[in-house]
Amino acid sequence: MSLVPLGGYVMPDIEDENAFFDFSISRRIILSAGGPAASLALPVFCFALSDMLRLGPSLTTLLVEPFSQTATVFLKTVSAIPLLFTHYGELSGIAGIVSQGGRFIALDGHNLLSFSAIISVNLAVLNLLPIPVLDGGKILMYAMEKPSRRFVKLHYPLAIAGWVLMLAAMTYATVLDVGRLTGGKLL
């Protein structure tokens, strides 16, 4: 397991990358789905804790509402994806998230739990996008190997293209954030 500034990854104990591609396609898909699944487990916990503190412990506040709240945030986040292409000026990167999050939280424990849950769901949705460097893209690439093993050769070039796309999007979002935070528009 390894943590990087924007997440982490888990690699099975194997000799080299070729050994990873010797795993069955379904096993590699399950490994790739682990990240988004973990990102969806945290909001369930956060919502359960927040609901329990606000409403008291009950079967509903611990086992029903947290899943419903997580699903609602997930669906709203997924439905907002097309807006990235029409309202791209509203995109926020890390600086914008920290700035807006700090104002939202304002030393309130319930807001902190809600914000943590929302960020985690957003991370899960982002990670499920079919961009090869993300888990969603890896899952898609592994599934494409089912009809033809030749798709394995596409992993590296598509992963590099995915990295370039993600870095460009992060740079763009950061420039927008800095422009908003300094009161000027940089783009």
PyRosetta script that sets phi, psi and omega in degrees:
from pyrosetta import init, pose_from_sequence

init()
pose = pose_from_sequence("MSLVPLGGYVMPDIEDENAFFDFSISRRIILSAGGPAASLALPVFCFALSDMLRLGPSLTTLLVEPFSQTATVFLKTVSAIPLLFTHYGELSGIAGIVSQGGRFIALDGHNLLSFSAIISVNLAVLNLLPIPVLDGGKILMYAMEKPSRRFVKLHYPLAIAGWVLMLAAMTYATVLDVGRLTGGKLL")
pose.set_psi(1, 144.7)
pose.set_omega(1, 179.6)
pose.set_phi(2, -144.7)
pose.set_psi(2, 136.3)
pose.set_omega(2, 175.9)
pose.set_phi(3, -100.4)
pose.set_psi(3, 137.4)
pose.set_omega(3, 173.8)
pose.set_phi(4, -124.5)
pose.set_psi(4, 165.8)
pose.set_omega(4, -173.3)
pose.set_phi(5, -53.4)
pose.set_psi(5, -28.9)
pose.set_omega(5, -178.2)
pose.set_phi(6, -114.1)
pose.set_psi(6, 26.5)
pose.set_omega(6, 179.6)
pose.set_phi(7, 148.7)
pose.set_psi(7, -140.4)
pose.set_omega(7, -179.4)
pose.set_phi(8, -173.2)
pose.set_psi(8, -176.8)
pose.set_omega(8, 176.0)
pose.set_phi(9, -152.3)
pose.set_psi(9, 160.5)
pose.set_omega(9, 177.4)
pose.set_phi(10, -123.1)
pose.set_psi(10, 127.5)
pose.set_omega(10, 177.3)
pose.set_phi(11, -120.3)
pose.set_psi(11, 128.3)
pose.set_omega(11, 178.6)
pose.set_phi(12, -61.2)
pose.set_psi(12, 158.2)
pose.set_omega(12, 179.2)
pose.set_phi(13, -73.6)
pose.set_psi(13, 94.3)
pose.set_omega(13, -178.2)
pose.set_phi(14, -133.3)
pose.set_psi(14, 163.8)
pose.set_omega(14, -178.1)
pose.set_phi(15, -69.3)
pose.set_psi(15, -48.4)
pose.set_omega(15, -178.1)
pose.set_phi(16, -154.3)
pose.set_psi(16, 179.9)
pose.set_omega(16, -176.9)
pose.set_phi(17, -65.7)
pose.set_psi(17, -31.1)
pose.set_omega(17, 178.1)
pose.set_phi(18, -61.5)
pose.set_psi(18, -36.0)
pose.set_omega(18, 177.8)
pose.set_phi(19, -64.3)
pose.set_psi(19, -33.6)
pose.set_omega(19, 177.2)
pose.set_phi(20, -63.8)
pose.set_psi(20, -41.4)
pose.set_omega(20, 179.9)
pose.set_phi(21, -74.4)
pose.set_psi(21, -9.8)
pose.set_omega(21, 172.4)
pose.set_phi(22, -79.1)
pose.set_psi(22, -18.5)
pose.set_omega(22, 175.5)
pose.set_phi(23, -61.8)
pose.set_psi(23, 153.9)
pose.set_omega(23, 177.0)
pose.set_phi(24, -64.0)
pose.set_psi(24, 155.0)
pose.set_omega(24, 179.5)
pose.set_phi(25, -59.1)
pose.set_psi(25, -43.4)
pose.set_omega(25, -178.4)
pose.set_phi(26, -63.9)
pose.set_psi(26, -35.9)
pose.set_omega(26, 178.7)
pose.set_phi(27, -67.6)
pose.set_psi(27, -40.2)
pose.set_omega(27, 177.9)
pose.set_phi(28, -66.8)
pose.set_psi(28, -36.8)
pose.set_omega(28, 177.4)
pose.set_phi(29, -64.5)
pose.set_psi(29, -43.6)
pose.set_omega(29, 179.1)
pose.set_phi(30, -62.6)
pose.set_psi(30, -42.2)
pose.set_omega(30, 177.9)
pose.set_phi(31, -61.3)
pose.set_psi(31, -41.8)
pose.set_omega(31, -179.8)
pose.set_phi(32, -70.2)
pose.set_psi(32, -30.0)
pose.set_omega(32, 179.4)
pose.set_phi(33, -75.4)
pose.set_psi(33, -12.5)
pose.set_omega(33, -178.9)
pose.set_phi(34, -62.1)
pose.set_psi(34, -39.4)
pose.set_omega(34, 179.9)
pose.set_phi(35, -62.9)
pose.set_psi(35, -55.3)
pose.set_omega(35, 177.4)
pose.set_phi(36, -60.2)
pose.set_psi(36, -35.3)
pose.set_omega(36, 178.7)
pose.set_phi(37, -64.2)
pose.set_psi(37, -41.5)
pose.set_omega(37, 177.7)
pose.set_phi(38, -65.3)
pose.set_psi(38, -37.2)
pose.set_omega(38, 178.3)
pose.set_phi(39, -68.3)
pose.set_psi(39, -19.9)
pose.set_omega(39, 176.2)
pose.set_phi(40, -94.0)
pose.set_psi(40, -16.3)
pose.set_omega(40, 177.1)
pose.set_phi(41, -76.0)
pose.set_psi(41, -38.3)
pose.set_omega(41, -179.4)
pose.set_phi(42, -59.7)
pose.set_psi(42, -45.5)
pose.set_omega(42, 179.9)
pose.set_phi(43, -62.7)
pose.set_psi(43, -34.9)
pose.set_omega(43, 177.8)
pose.set_phi(44, -60.1)
pose.set_psi(44, -45.3)
pose.set_omega(44, 177.7)
pose.set_phi(45, -63.1)
pose.set_psi(45, -46.6)
pose.set_omega(45, -179.0)
pose.set_phi(46, -61.2)
pose.set_psi(46, -45.9)
pose.set_omega(46, 179.4)
pose.set_phi(47, -65.5)
pose.set_psi(47, -39.7)
pose.set_omega(47, 179.2)
pose.set_phi(48, -62.3)
pose.set_psi(48, -44.7)
pose.set_omega(48, 179.7)
pose.set_phi(49, -64.8)
pose.set_psi(49, -45.6)
pose.set_omega(49, 179.2)
pose.set_phi(50, -62.2)
pose.set_psi(50, -46.1)
pose.set_omega(50, 179.6)
pose.set_phi(51, -63.3)
pose.set_psi(51, -41.1)
pose.set_omega(51, -179.5)
pose.set_phi(52, -64.8)
pose.set_psi(52, -41.0)
pose.set_omega(52, 179.6)
pose.set_phi(53, -68.1)
pose.set_psi(53, -36.6)
pose.set_omega(53, -179.4)
pose.set_phi(54, -80.0)
pose.set_psi(54, -42.4)
pose.set_omega(54, -170.2)
pose.set_phi(55, -111.9)
pose.set_psi(55, -8.1)
pose.set_omega(55, -176.8)
pose.set_phi(56, 90.6)
pose.set_psi(56, 158.2)
pose.set_omega(56, -178.1)
pose.set_phi(57, -73.6)
pose.set_psi(57, 134.6)
pose.set_omega(57, 174.1)
pose.set_phi(58, -158.9)
pose.set_psi(58, 167.1)
pose.set_omega(58, 178.2)
pose.set_phi(59, -59.4)
pose.set_psi(59, -39.9)
pose.set_omega(59, -178.6)
pose.set_phi(60, -67.2)
pose.set_psi(60, -47.5)
pose.set_omega(60, -177.1)
pose.set_phi(61, -70.0)
pose.set_psi(61, -23.1)
pose.set_omega(61, -178.6)
pose.set_phi(62, -98.5)
pose.set_psi(62, -30.5)
pose.set_omega(62, -172.4)
pose.set_phi(63, -121.1)
pose.set_psi(63, -17.4)
pose.set_omega(63, -177.4)
pose.set_phi(64, -108.1)
pose.set_psi(64, -58.6)
pose.set_omega(64, -175.5)
pose.set_phi(65, -58.7)
pose.set_psi(65, -43.9)
pose.set_omega(65, -179.1)
pose.set_phi(66, -58.5)
pose.set_psi(66, -38.1)
pose.set_omega(66, 178.3)
pose.set_phi(67, -70.2)
pose.set_psi(67, -39.7)
pose.set_omega(67, 177.8)
pose.set_phi(68, -64.5)
pose.set_psi(68, -43.8)
pose.set_omega(68, 179.1)
pose.set_phi(69, -64.4)
pose.set_psi(69, -41.9)
pose.set_omega(69, 178.7)
pose.set_phi(70, -64.0)
pose.set_psi(70, -43.3)
pose.set_omega(70, 178.3)
pose.set_phi(71, -63.2)
pose.set_psi(71, -40.6)
pose.set_omega(71, 179.6)
pose.set_phi(72, -62.4)
pose.set_psi(72, -47.2)
pose.set_omega(72, 179.0)
pose.set_phi(73, -63.7)
pose.set_psi(73, -40.6)
pose.set_omega(73, 179.0)
pose.set_phi(74, -59.5)
pose.set_psi(74, -49.7)
pose.set_omega(74, -178.5)
pose.set_phi(75, -65.0)
pose.set_psi(75, -39.0)
pose.set_omega(75, 177.1)
pose.set_phi(76, -64.9)
pose.set_psi(76, -39.8)
pose.set_omega(76, 179.5)
pose.set_phi(77, -66.2)
pose.set_psi(77, -44.9)
pose.set_omega(77, 178.7)
pose.set_phi(78, -62.0)
pose.set_psi(78, -41.7)
pose.set_omega(78, -178.6)
pose.set_phi(79, -68.7)
pose.set_psi(79, -19.1)
pose.set_omega(79, 179.2)
pose.set_phi(80, -85.2)
pose.set_psi(80, -10.9)
pose.set_omega(80, -177.5)
pose.set_phi(81, -56.2)
pose.set_psi(81, -44.5)
pose.set_omega(81, 179.0)
pose.set_phi(82, -60.2)
pose.set_psi(82, -25.2)
pose.set_omega(82, 179.3)
pose.set_phi(83, -66.5)
pose.set_psi(83, -21.3)
pose.set_omega(83, 177.3)
pose.set_phi(84, -60.4)
pose.set_psi(84, -27.1)
pose.set_omega(84, -177.4)
pose.set_phi(85, -91.8)
pose.set_psi(85, -17.6)
pose.set_omega(85, 179.9)
pose.set_phi(86, -109.9)
pose.set_psi(86, -25.1)
pose.set_omega(86, 179.5)
pose.set_phi(87, -122.2)
pose.set_psi(87, 44.0)
pose.set_omega(87, -173.6)
pose.set_phi(88, -62.6)
pose.set_psi(88, -18.4)
pose.set_omega(88, 177.8)
pose.set_phi(89, -71.7)
pose.set_psi(89, -13.8)
pose.set_omega(89, 179.9)
pose.set_phi(90, -95.8)
pose.set_psi(90, 2.7)
pose.set_omega(90, 179.0)
pose.set_phi(91, -62.4)
pose.set_psi(91, 138.6)
pose.set_omega(91, 177.5)
pose.set_phi(92, -122.7)
pose.set_psi(92, 143.1)
pose.set_omega(92, 174.8)
pose.set_phi(93, -103.8)
pose.set_psi(93, -159.2)
pose.set_omega(93, -176.0)
pose.set_phi(94, -61.9)
pose.set_psi(94, -44.0)
pose.set_omega(94, -178.6)
pose.set_phi(95, -61.0)
pose.set_psi(95, -43.0)
pose.set_omega(95, 179.3)
pose.set_phi(96, -67.7)
pose.set_psi(96, -38.9)
pose.set_omega(96, 179.4)
pose.set_phi(97, -65.0)
pose.set_psi(97, -43.8)
pose.set_omega(97, 179.2)
pose.set_phi(98, -64.0)
pose.set_psi(98, -43.5)
pose.set_omega(98, -179.1)
pose.set_phi(99, -63.9)
pose.set_psi(99, -51.4)
pose.set_omega(99, -179.9)
pose.set_phi(100, -67.7)
pose.set_psi(100, -38.7)
pose.set_omega(100, 179.6)
pose.set_phi(101, -64.0)
pose.set_psi(101, -41.1)
pose.set_omega(101, 178.5)
pose.set_phi(102, -60.2)
pose.set_psi(102, -41.1)
pose.set_omega(102, 177.9)
pose.set_phi(103, -68.1)
pose.set_psi(103, -39.3)
pose.set_omega(103, -178.3)
pose.set_phi(104, -68.3)
pose.set_psi(104, -44.1)
pose.set_omega(104, -176.6)
pose.set_phi(105, -66.9)
pose.set_psi(105, -49.7)
pose.set_omega(105, 177.2)
pose.set_phi(106, 41.4)
pose.set_psi(106, 49.4)
pose.set_omega(106, 176.8)
pose.set_phi(107, 58.3)
pose.set_psi(107, 32.1)
pose.set_omega(107, 179.0)
pose.set_phi(108, -112.6)
pose.set_psi(108, 118.6)
pose.set_omega(108, -177.3)
pose.set_phi(109, -59.5)
pose.set_psi(109, -39.6)
pose.set_omega(109, 179.4)
pose.set_phi(110, -66.7)
pose.set_psi(110, -41.1)
pose.set_omega(110, 177.5)
pose.set_phi(111, -65.3)
pose.set_psi(111, -37.0)
pose.set_omega(111, 177.5)
pose.set_phi(112, -61.7)
pose.set_psi(112, -44.7)
pose.set_omega(112, 178.8)
pose.set_phi(113, -64.8)
pose.set_psi(113, -43.1)
pose.set_omega(113, 179.4)
pose.set_phi(114, -64.0)
pose.set_psi(114, -44.7)
pose.set_omega(114, 179.9)
pose.set_phi(115, -62.9)
pose.set_psi(115, -43.0)
pose.set_omega(115, 177.9)
pose.set_phi(116, -60.2)
pose.set_psi(116, -42.3)
pose.set_omega(116, 179.5)
pose.set_phi(117, -64.6)
pose.set_psi(117, -44.7)
pose.set_omega(117, -178.8)
pose.set_phi(118, -64.5)
pose.set_psi(118, -44.3)
pose.set_omega(118, 178.7)
pose.set_phi(119, -62.4)
pose.set_psi(119, -41.5)
pose.set_omega(119, -179.0)
pose.set_phi(120, -65.3)
pose.set_psi(120, -41.5)
pose.set_omega(120, 177.0)
pose.set_phi(121, -64.5)
pose.set_psi(121, -42.2)
pose.set_omega(121, 177.6)
pose.set_phi(122, -60.1)
pose.set_psi(122, -40.3)
pose.set_omega(122, 177.5)
pose.set_phi(123, -63.0)
pose.set_psi(123, -41.0)
pose.set_omega(123, 178.6)
pose.set_phi(124, -62.9)
pose.set_psi(124, -44.8)
pose.set_omega(124, -179.3)
pose.set_phi(125, -64.6)
pose.set_psi(125, -46.3)
pose.set_omega(125, 178.3)
pose.set_phi(126, -57.8)
pose.set_psi(126, -44.4)
pose.set_omega(126, -177.3)
pose.set_phi(127, -67.0)
pose.set_psi(127, -21.7)
pose.set_omega(127, 179.4)
pose.set_phi(128, -88.9)
pose.set_psi(128, -5.0)
pose.set_omega(128, 177.8)
pose.set_phi(129, -61.9)
pose.set_psi(129, 144.9)
pose.set_omega(129, -176.4)
pose.set_phi(130, -79.2)
pose.set_psi(130, 50.5)
pose.set_omega(130, 175.4)
pose.set_phi(131, -101.4)
pose.set_psi(131, 123.2)
pose.set_omega(131, -169.4)
pose.set_phi(132, -49.4)
pose.set_psi(132, -30.6)
pose.set_omega(132, -178.6)
pose.set_phi(133, -77.1)
pose.set_psi(133, -17.8)
pose.set_omega(133, 178.5)
pose.set_phi(134, -92.4)
pose.set_psi(134, 164.6)
pose.set_omega(134, -178.5)
pose.set_phi(135, -60.9)
pose.set_psi(135, -37.4)
pose.set_omega(135, 177.8)
pose.set_phi(136, -60.9)
pose.set_psi(136, -40.3)
pose.set_omega(136, 177.2)
pose.set_phi(137, -68.0)
pose.set_psi(137, -38.4)
pose.set_omega(137, 177.5)
pose.set_phi(138, -64.6)
pose.set_psi(138, -42.7)
pose.set_omega(138, 178.9)
pose.set_phi(139, -60.4)
pose.set_psi(139, -43.7)
pose.set_omega(139, 178.0)
pose.set_phi(140, -61.6)
pose.set_psi(140, -44.6)
pose.set_omega(140, -179.9)
pose.set_phi(141, -64.0)
pose.set_psi(141, -42.0)
pose.set_omega(141, 178.5)
pose.set_phi(142, -63.8)
pose.set_psi(142, -40.8)
pose.set_omega(142, 179.2)
pose.set_phi(143, -64.4)
pose.set_psi(143, -32.6)
pose.set_omega(143, 179.1)
pose.set_phi(144, -69.8)
pose.set_psi(144, -20.4)
pose.set_omega(144, 177.6)
pose.set_phi(145, -70.9)
pose.set_psi(145, -20.7)
pose.set_omega(145, -177.6)
pose.set_phi(146, -55.1)
pose.set_psi(146, -52.7)
pose.set_omega(146, 179.5)
pose.set_phi(147, -74.3)
pose.set_psi(147, -28.9)
pose.set_omega(147, -178.7)
pose.set_phi(148, -152.3)
pose.set_psi(148, 125.0)
pose.set_omega(148, -179.7)
pose.set_phi(149, -68.3)
pose.set_psi(149, -12.9)
pose.set_omega(149, -179.8)
pose.set_phi(150, -64.0)
pose.set_psi(150, -20.0)
pose.set_omega(150, -179.5)
pose.set_phi(151, -67.0)
pose.set_psi(151, -15.4)
pose.set_omega(151, 177.4)
pose.set_phi(152, -58.6)
pose.set_psi(152, -36.1)
pose.set_omega(152, -179.0)
pose.set_phi(153, -64.4)
pose.set_psi(153, -19.9)
pose.set_omega(153, -178.8)
pose.set_phi(154, -84.4)
pose.set_psi(154, -12.5)
pose.set_omega(154, -175.9)
pose.set_phi(155, -56.2)
pose.set_psi(155, -51.0)
pose.set_omega(155, -176.1)
pose.set_phi(156, -65.1)
pose.set_psi(156, -52.6)
pose.set_omega(156, -178.5)
pose.set_phi(157, -63.1)
pose.set_psi(157, -37.3)
pose.set_omega(157, 179.6)
pose.set_phi(158, -72.1)
pose.set_psi(158, -34.0)
pose.set_omega(158, 176.5)
pose.set_phi(159, -65.0)
pose.set_psi(159, -40.8)
pose.set_omega(159, 177.8)
pose.set_phi(160, -63.9)
pose.set_psi(160, -44.1)
pose.set_omega(160, 177.4)
pose.set_phi(161, -61.8)
pose.set_psi(161, -38.5)
pose.set_omega(161, 177.8)
pose.set_phi(162, -64.1)
pose.set_psi(162, -42.0)
pose.set_omega(162, 177.4)
pose.set_phi(163, -61.7)
pose.set_psi(163, -43.9)
pose.set_omega(163, 179.7)
pose.set_phi(164, -61.6)
pose.set_psi(164, -45.0)
pose.set_omega(164, 178.7)
pose.set_phi(165, -61.5)
pose.set_psi(165, -46.3)
pose.set_omega(165, -179.1)
pose.set_phi(166, -65.2)
pose.set_psi(166, -42.5)
pose.set_omega(166, 179.1)
pose.set_phi(167, -65.1)
pose.set_psi(167, -39.0)
pose.set_omega(167, 177.1)
pose.set_phi(168, -64.2)
pose.set_psi(168, -43.7)
pose.set_omega(168, 179.0)
pose.set_phi(169, -64.6)
pose.set_psi(169, -40.9)
pose.set_omega(169, 179.0)
pose.set_phi(170, -66.5)
pose.set_psi(170, -39.8)
pose.set_omega(170, 177.9)
pose.set_phi(171, -64.6)
pose.set_psi(171, -45.2)
pose.set_omega(171, 178.7)
pose.set_phi(172, -59.8)
pose.set_psi(172, -47.3)
pose.set_omega(172, -179.6)
pose.set_phi(173, -63.2)
pose.set_psi(173, -39.1)
pose.set_omega(173, 179.4)
pose.set_phi(174, -65.9)
pose.set_psi(174, -41.8)
pose.set_omega(174, 177.3)
pose.set_phi(175, -61.8)
pose.set_psi(175, -42.7)
pose.set_omega(175, 176.5)
pose.set_phi(176, -61.0)
pose.set_psi(176, -45.0)
pose.set_omega(176, 179.6)
pose.set_phi(177, -59.4)
pose.set_psi(177, -47.6)
pose.set_omega(177, -179.1)
pose.set_phi(178, -62.0)
pose.set_psi(178, -40.8)
pose.set_omega(178, 177.6)
pose.set_phi(179, -61.3)
pose.set_psi(179, -43.8)
pose.set_omega(179, 179.1)
pose.set_phi(180, -67.3)
pose.set_psi(180, -41.5)
pose.set_omega(180, -177.5)
pose.set_phi(181, -70.6)
pose.set_psi(181, -29.3)
pose.set_omega(181, 179.7)
pose.set_phi(182, -93.9)
pose.set_psi(182, -1.7)
pose.set_omega(182, 178.0)
pose.set_phi(183, 84.5)
pose.set_psi(183, -1.4)
pose.set_omega(183, 178.8)
pose.set_phi(184, -114.2)
pose.set_psi(184, 160.8)
pose.set_omega(184, 176.1)
pose.set_phi(185, -101.8)
pose.set_psi(185, 119.7)
pose.set_omega(185, -179.8)
pose.set_phi(186, -87.6)
pose.set_psi(186, -24.1)
pose.set_omega(186, 178.8)
pose.set_phi(187, -123.4)
pose.dump_pdb("model.pdb")
